[in-house]
């Protein structure tokens, strides 16, 4: 039951481009949190995968904030002796894993990805040292992509602001 002040109850609709928008999440009482969190409470390094709605969307928990994930999210806790959490994130958002997700979606009206299907995803896991090397490379590429997107947005805004001035000058015959 939603309350005005409480603990965030995250669902896939709280996933945004930057990660998880905890501020937009529904809030639940401490009593409800205590009752619902007995089975699984997300923690830093966990991966959240949408089971309903935006099926297959993956976000990494990068905070120590106390919150609860709704039933429409699978909480994936990597075994640090076998998998780097960032490596697992990159693996789960890859076309290879997302193809497996798409193949396992049930339901035509309400798309749904079962926990059994998530547990059976085939994720190749090289040695931890190799995973770290792959993560460093992919994080670097993502950083460059983000920088290019920001440059594109700034350039687009500048051009949009410049266009009325150019049109005004053109219709006054100044060109």
ABEGO torsion letter per residue (X at the ends): XBBABEBBBBBAAABBAAEBBAAABBBBBAAAAAAAAAABBBBBGBBBBBABEBBGBBBBBABABBBBBBAABBBBBBBAAABBAAAAAAAAABAAAAAAAAAABBEAABBBBBAAAAAABBBBBBBAAAAAAAAAAAAAAAAAAAAAAAAAAAAAAAAAAAAAAAAAAAAAGAX
